Amino acid sequence: MTKARLLRLSVVLVSIFMILLIIVYWDNVGTAHFYLHTSFSRPHSTGVITAGEDWDALPDVDEFLTKLLSSSLRQNSSIPRNTENLLIQGSNRPVVSNLEENVRGYDWSTHKDRNNLDQEKLQVERQRTLREFCANSSFTFPTKERSFDDIPNYELNHLIVDDRHGIIYCYVPKVACTNWKRVMIVLSESLLEQGVPYRNPLDIPREHVHNSSTHLTFNKFWRRYGKFSRHLMKIKLKKYTKFLFVRDPFVRLISAFRSKFELQNEEFYRRFAVPMLKLYSNHTNLPTSVSEAFGAGLKVSFSDFIQYLLDPRTEKMTPFNEHWRQVYRLCHPCQIDYDFIGKLETLDEDAAYLLQLLKVDRLLRFPPSYRNRTASSWEDNWFAKIPLAWRQQLYKLYEADFVLFGYPKPENLLKD
């Protein structure tokens, strides 16, 4: 009799525990607007790699979570009316207070003279190039062979998730990431102004855009989902639309140098410029503030910057800063099947096409690009005083980014 009662009591307790677990889990998921549906899909016949293609069968826990969530959550196809009706018709020129944006300015032209690129074929080619080199055993680079499960959690903090529309964006600094983050904030409604979500990307102040607390990233999954984190990441990577934007690696380095060392930046002066000036320019007793250093004519040269990147001590002390870290280390393109690969060189066309594919082009438009964007034609001038051996070493350091994303090898910089 006692055993029967204990058995019944155990069944009741286990049932209560499971109910509580589901309630707590549902509450966490609900607060994140966990929509498993992605609005972005293309026929297999196009050759474009679709989300989740070639994935192994999901573990049992993933199947359980997928069924649990899919059974009750709304699909993304029904966008709330109050959101859909808020079409962004364009905006007045923003009040620009940030020094970097003052220096660069905005391009408000319509670019009607640009070639009408065949975007679908372009995406097929970009993804084919990426997949071929990821699968090519003769082409190697660090971390290429590891699996997604082997990627440390802290290396996933560049993957921003919008659960409302089923989108994952891997941001790459110096590749229009400020404006793409603004777009993600608008879509996910993750930032409010006087209790109302932002509707126009350009209305979002720059300091809020780069505030990590504004974005839901994979790096934050551990706090929200605990032991289910990796399983949920895989589900979202399978179901969601994943995109990134890239740029010619050497031009990206020039852009990073310009914005972080030619403009007064207190943080980068103390963390990076001071050590560079001491190590490579033999300066001592440097000013404590960037304004004093600039006033005294003490600035990091592009040569100092290249020496810093090539110095084996740099990575031993601390990993590359995100502004010059390789894209393959930021976004793990051989572990994650990206559905869309945009390039800064074709930003306007790529952005418009992507927003169409995501079916959010009626909600917003991509902010205008910078007028005097760092150009590829500048490479010869910037690298003219850099020794040939350094240029060759630098190419090897960034070779994976050149090859994976289809950028031609800069032969003119790598030969006498």
Beta strands, then each sheet from edge to edge (+ up, - down):
strand 1: 159-162
strand 2: 167-170
strand 3: 192-193
strand 4: 196-197
strand 5: 241-246
strand 6: 340-343
sheet 1: 1+ 2- 5- 6-
sheet 2: 3+ 4-
end
